Amino acid sequence: MTRAIKLWPMPGGIHPPEHKQQSMQLPLGTVPIPPQLFIPLNQHIGAPAKAIVTVGEQVLAGQLIATADGTFSANIHASSSGTVSAIGDYALPHPSGMHGQAIVINTDGSHQWAPLQDCQDYLTLDRLALLEKIRAAGVAGLGGAGFPTAVKLYTKSTQQIDTLVINGAECEPYITADDMLMQVRAEEIIAGTLLLSHILHHPARLIIAVEDNKPKAIAALQLAAKNYTGEKSAQDAAIEVLAIPTLYPSGGARQLVQILTGREIPHGHHSADIGAICVNVATTAAAWRAVRFGEPLISRITTVTGEALKIQRNIEVLLGTPIEYVLTQHGFAADKALRVVMGGSMMGFTLPDLSAPVIKTTNCLLAASKKELPPPPPAQACIRCGICAEACPASLLPQQLFWYAQAEDSQRLQAHNIFDCIECGACSYVCPSKIPLVQYYRAGKGMIRQQTAEKEKADRSRQRFEFRKLRIEKEEAEKEAKRAARKKAAEEAKQQLANRKSGAPTEQQPDMLATALSKASQVQATPAEQRVKLERMLQTARNGLASARAPLVARNPEFPITEVQLVQQQSRIKQMELKLVEAEKRLADFDAQQAGAASASGEDPVAAAMARAKEKMAQPADEKLRTNLELMQSRFAKAQEKAQQATADGSPAADALQKSLEKMQQKIAETEAELAALATSEVIVASVTPVEENAAQQAMAKARAKAATLTGMSDQEKQAEQLRALQSRLQKARERLQDAERENAPNIEALRIAVSKLEEKIAAL
Amino acid sequence: MLEAILHNPIAAALIALIGLSLVFGGILGFAAVRYKVEGNPLVERIDKILPQTQCGQCGYPGCRPYAEAISHGDAINKCPPGGQATINALADMLDIQASTLDAEHGEASDIKKVAFIREAECIGCTKCIQACPMDAILGAAKHMHTVIADECTGCDLCIEPCPVDCIDMIPVNTSLDHWHWDLPAPLQLIASDRQTLPAGRAA
């Protein structure tokens, strides 16, 4: 291995006490399988996985229990065999102390593995297939961020990767998990590096970077690289194991890439954009195991350290093991511990709840005594010394950021690139006033993220609101247009009517007036003539009746006389009868009038007309209605026939006819209802007063009221009411028939038909 | 003529100035017509700052009408959902004095709320659907309604029309996705300053 490779300096950086020796005294250990594993569904950056097991299900070690939800997510596997005992909200290793979804497995202690699919030679496999294997194994960045590895390795075609950096710097105090891994599993890291090189189209440089405070790890890696005999593509570059100067935070991906390549990752970009990919050593080994053995990520190496523990060492621990359990296995003295930190002393956070489990990103558990991590001294005012700016590895202005974060000025914070801050804590470490600067930046970042989310929501709300307004306006406009069209149509109709009215007097009215005048003069002039006319009318009515009564003769012998025709004949007979009755009556009236006129000669013809009108009004209203009804029924029968024909012929008028039929039916029903109302009201009217002049109007009003009540009634009630009316009508009709029979009146036939019809109707109801 | 002008420097200067003013006036007039700005750009900017809850607590039917009112000189402190932050932002943008929230229009609340329909009690009258300015309530006549929590701005407008009072405003729980660190406690002052701090006792 060549040692003459140039390294570039990194801006800023500090040298905090390392505290790495205490956990490296003992070899890599393990803890027994805990009785219960709490496996959170979100152990990575991105969307939480979706549970695919149910409570009570038996699971084996390495069995998939939750699948990735979308691209930015990772699969979760059972860490040991056992039974799923619960899926619910449990404590998470998170600074908020919030609970989150986790799958609880009651272990059986046998740690029986699910069948795994190994792969002897990954070189034969497609790159996408390899990425899929890594993805299926749920590998996420084990350095601390938990970025899904398959997503990181899936580079865009525009990103030409020329440098693969395997990050073994492990710069943070107390943490030695990667150091231990590099010493005991160097071959896996070398094999993993070659695997990633294969996936990334063989970058020109393969660098394993280790801080120079881990000589044993460097030696182990160099030896493993020299003796490597596994799969290796001819195109793979030689692996460079580089010792980089110890400086915190050289292990940050951006900083490490800068140290190794001299290229700074621009604001808002990833390292892949400048042709470098940085993967943690533990992640590299896990990726290799996932491809080689098909082994999912169910355990990791974690440093367990701190003065509150009797044993300080690195352990391989199953994911989901409660932190409390791990600490107890190492002689945890709760009274001695001020706090338990997950991560190192610089970037770690105090665990609010020790029942939280070890997850994929748990690289260190630090049970610190009061002496080790004393509570932060009270912060003093900033003295504007500027040491923080010198220490900042991202070349930011921590002091300015501090002011703006304090003032919650999100615009200026963003102008000062707060999102380039990696929260390494170097500035807080060097601050002579002991200001917890990183906490301000974290709060500032949170505030900006929240504001952005709120703004997004506000924009969406605005869009929705405006769209709604638009929609309502459109609806309103449509309604308005309809209304206007209707109004216009009504006006046009009115105009037409007015035209007709105004047009008539000029042309037609004189004629009409003339005829009316002549008629009136006729009437006035010759009563004798009138009588002759009436007699003629009577005669024609009689003749008509006779012809109507004549038996029906089929016009075509092939077609027998139909029922419809019969009904038609009946109605015609009735019509004639009625005409006859009318004619007779008119004649009788005329005679009586003539007599009256003779006795009171010289009386005003107007008075006579009034008297006639009065007489007419006095004529029982139900009689009139009845004649109307009969007429309508006959018309209905005719229309029905026509409609039938039309439907048989399939003529387009069938619909219209059907509609008119319906209308007629309705009218008939209305008239019937009126009649029925009259029949009932008649009795009362008769008993109270003699027939009044406006009886007809009254009856109509009553009938209308009745119809209104009918519409208000339920169907059953309506039917009952109808039945009652019909029955009363039948009763009356029968009485009348009897009277007619007794007197041998000419309308017996019609009455009989009416009775039979009524009977039919009642039967139908 | 030309000679006369050239010999009379004042006339020449006058002619030159008038000529220039006519030319530039023409250019400006053309630009004013050709590049006329549609609508009032200030309203857009004010509307961007308002929280878009469309709650109508300001007395205007929505945030945009209020933005228009502000551009015509209405007070900027009528928006309780926006709170002091919105007032400050508006004052900053309009370069006017930031005032405190006008209590007449309601009180600012830090707790975000969303409407929640107790679905068993909903009779499906669609009154809340018509009231919602966000179209955030889903349902049909005689069918149960429900609130799309993501779209609800917590404006309260659906509560009043509900004939069976089955709508509650429930506070939004902060989830892990929304959690963020709080600002640390303010810097401590040195002992002598601290003693003068409590209000009332200060000299």
Chai-1 contact restraints between the chains, C-beta under 6 A:
chainA,res_idxA,chainB,res_idxB,connection_type,confidence,min_distance_angstrom,max_distance_angstrom,comment,restraint_id
A,S96,B,W179,contact,1.0,0.0,6.0,A-B,restraint_1
A,M98,B,L176,contact,1.0,0.0,6.0,A-B,restraint_2
A,G100,B,L176,contact,1.0,0.0,6.0,A-B,restraint_3
A,P378,B,Q188,contact,1.0,0.0,6.0,A-B,restraint_4
A,A379,B,L187,contact,1.0,0.0,6.0,A-B,restraint_5
A,A381,B,L187,contact,1.0,0.0,6.0,A-B,restraint_6
A,P436,B,P184,contact,1.0,0.0,6.0,A-B,restraint_7
A,Q439,B,P184,contact,1.0,0.0,6.0,A-B,restraint_8
A,R442,B,W181,contact,1.0,0.0,6.0,A-B,restraint_9
A,A443,B,W181,contact,1.0,0.0,6.0,A-B,restraint_10
A,A443,B,D182,contact,1.0,0.0,6.0,A-B,restraint_11
A,A443,B,L183,contact,1.0,0.0,6.0,A-B,restraint_12
A,G446,B,H180,contact,1.0,0.0,6.0,A-B,restraint_13
A,G446,B,W181,contact,1.0,0.0,6.0,A-B,restraint_14
A,A458,B,P51,contact,1.0,0.0,6.0,A-B,restraint_15
A,A458,B,Q52,contact,1.0,0.0,6.0,A-B,restraint_16
A,S461,B,Q52,contact,1.0,0.0,6.0,A-B,restraint_17
A,S461,B,M134,contact,1.0,0.0,6.0,A-B,restraint_18
A,S461,B,T153,contact,1.0,0.0,6.0,A-B,restraint_19
A,R462,B,Q52,contact,1.0,0.0,6.0,A-B,restraint_20
A,R464,B,M134,contact,1.0,0.0,6.0,A-B,restraint_21
A,R464,B,D135,contact,1.0,0.0,6.0,A-B,restraint_22
A,F465,B,Q54,contact,1.0,0.0,6.0,A-B,restraint_23
A,F465,B,P133,contact,1.0,0.0,6.0,A-B,restraint_24
A,R468,B,D135,contact,1.0,0.0,6.0,A-B,restraint_25
